[in-house]
């Protein structure tokens, strides 16, 4: 049970790190054009 003293803060830190990465990607426009890449694969422009 002593290992929980270490695991709980590590899990909280990793969760907050993932949340920060998600919010950073939202602010930088990573999710702006969801259909663009899918359509570029289908339509080849010569």
C-alpha positions as CSV (number, residue, x, y, z in Angstrom):
1,X,0.0,0.0,0.0
2,X,3.0,2.3,0.3
3,X,3.3,2.3,-3.5
4,X,0.0,4.2,-3.8
5,X,1.7,7.2,-2.3
6,X,3.8,7.4,-5.5
7,X,1.3,6.1,-8.0
8,X,-1.6,8.5,-7.3
9,X,0.5,11.7,-7.8
10,X,2.1,10.2,-10.9
11,X,-1.3,9.4,-12.3
12,X,-2.7,12.8,-11.6
13,X,0.4,14.5,-13.2
14,X,0.0,12.4,-16.3
15,X,-3.7,13.1,-16.5
16,X,-3.0,16.9,-16.3
17,X,-0.2,16.6,-18.8
18,X,-2.6,14.9,-21.3
19,X,-5.3,17.5,-20.6
20,X,-2.7,20.3,-21.2
21,X,-1.6,18.7,-24.5
22,X,-5.2,18.4,-25.6
23,X,-6.0,22.1,-24.8
24,X,-2.8,23.2,-26.5
25,X,-3.8,21.3,-29.7
26,X,-7.2,23.0,-29.6
27,X,-5.7,26.4,-29.3
28,X,-3.3,25.8,-32.2
29,X,-6.0,24.7,-34.6
30,X,-5.2,21.0,-34.9
31,X,-8.9,20.2,-35.1
32,X,-10.0,23.0,-37.5
33,X,-10.3,21.0,-40.7
34,X,-11.3,17.4,-40.0
35,X,-12.5,16.6,-43.5
36,X,-9.7,18.3,-45.5
37,X,-7.1,15.5,-45.1
38,X,-9.6,12.8,-45.8
39,X,-10.7,14.5,-49.0
40,X,-7.1,15.2,-50.1
41,X,-6.4,11.5,-50.0
42,X,-9.3,10.7,-52.3
43,X,-8.9,13.5,-54.9
44,X,-5.5,13.6,-56.7
45,X,-4.6,17.0,-58.2
46,X,-2.2,16.8,-61.1
